[in-house]
């Protein structure tokens, strides 16, 4: 696995593009507190942005899936991203779902400072 980078665009247009995306996109900051979710992610997690922002992202996985989640995040920290991830997650109302073909990546600024991680989920199945 090699590190990948994406071209940066001005922040406003990136947020607009993510908000318009049909796929769920969410991120957490360097403390693992959710700081962004697009409308598709809010629908998947069955919540509102005000209720999601500030919640520790570990709340998105049930207890039995925490070890898998930690392994994924460690891989992303080491390599910069992970593709084709699948795992069990929980919505804010307790509904379980499986995510498939998710890509998780580190959020790094131009100076190389780490700001958290983000995910795009291409497929999901409610359990």
C-alpha positions in Angstrom: 0.0 0.0 0.0 1.3 3.4 -0.9 0.3 6.8 0.3 -2.1 8.8 -1.9 -2.9 12.5 -2.0 -5.8 14.3 -3.4 -5.6 17.8 -4.9 -6.9 20.4 -2.6 -9.6 22.8 -3.6 -10.8 25.8 -1.7 -12.6 24.8 1.5 -16.0 26.2 0.5 -16.2 24.3 -2.8 -15.0 21.1 -1.1 -17.8 21.3 1.5 -20.3 22.0 -1.2 -19.2 19.0 -3.2 -19.3 16.7 -0.2 -22.8 18.1 0.8 -24.1 17.3 -2.7 -22.5 13.8 -2.9 -25.0 10.9 -2.9 -22.6 8.8 -0.8 -22.3 9.2 2.9 -19.2 11.2 3.9 -18.2 11.9 7.5 -15.1 13.0 9.4 -13.7 13.2 12.9 -11.0 15.5 14.2 -7.7 14.6 15.7 -9.5 13.8 19.0 -11.8 11.4 17.1 -14.8 13.7 17.7 -17.2 13.9 14.7 -16.9 17.3 13.0 -18.7 16.8 9.7 -21.3 14.6 8.0 -23.0 15.2 4.7 -26.8 14.8 4.3 -26.3 11.2 3.1 -24.3 10.3 6.2 -26.8 11.9 8.5 -29.5 9.8 6.9 -27.5 6.6 7.2 -26.7 7.3 10.9 -30.3 8.5 11.5 -29.3 11.7 13.2 -29.0 15.5 12.8 -25.7 17.3 12.3 -26.1 19.1 15.7 -26.5 15.7 17.4 -23.5 14.1 15.7 -20.9 16.9 15.9 -18.8 16.5 19.0 -19.7 12.8 19.6 -16.7 10.5 19.8 -16.6 8.5 16.5 -16.2 5.2 18.5 -20.0 5.6 19.1 -20.5 4.7 15.5 -19.5 1.1 16.1 -21.1 -1.4 18.4 -19.0 -2.8 21.2 -18.3 -6.1 19.3 -16.9 -4.1 16.4 -14.6 -1.7 18.3 -11.5 -3.8 17.8 -12.0 -4.0 14.1 -12.6 -0.2 14.0 -9.4 0.4 15.9 -7.5 -1.8 13.5 -8.9 0.1 10.5 -8.0 3.5 12.0 -4.4 2.3 12.9 -4.0 1.2 9.2 -5.2 4.5 8.0 -2.8 6.3 10.4 0.1 4.3 9.1 -0.6 4.3 5.3 -2.7 7.4 4.9 -5.8 5.6 3.7 -7.6 2.3 3.5 -9.9 1.2 0.6 -12.6 -1.5 0.3 -13.3 -1.6 4.1 -16.3 -3.3 5.4 -17.6 -3.4 8.9 -20.5 -3.1 11.2 -21.7 0.3 12.4 -24.6 1.5 14.5 -26.9 4.4 13.8 -27.8 6.9 16.5 -31.1 5.1 17.1 -29.3 1.8 17.6 -30.0 0.3 14.2 -27.1 -1.8 13.0 -25.8 -1.7 9.4 -22.9 -3.1 7.5 -20.8 -0.7 5.4 -19.1 -2.0 2.2 -16.5 -0.5 -0.1 -15.7 2.3 2.3 -12.5 4.4 1.9 -11.1 6.1 4.9 -8.3 8.6 4.7 -6.2 10.9 6.9 -6.9 14.7 6.7 -3.6 16.4 6.4 -3.0 20.1 5.6 -0.4 21.5 3.3 2.1 21.7 6.1 1.7 18.1 6.9 -0.3 18.5 10.1 -2.8 15.8 10.9 -6.4 17.0 11.5 -8.3 13.8 11.7 -9.8 11.2 9.3 -12.7 11.0 6.9 -14.8 8.2 5.3 -16.9 7.8 2.2 -19.2 4.8 2.2 -20.1 3.5 -1.2 -22.5 0.7 -0.1 -24.4 -0.3 3.1 -26.9 -2.8 4.2 -29.1 -2.5 7.2 -29.1 -5.6 9.4 
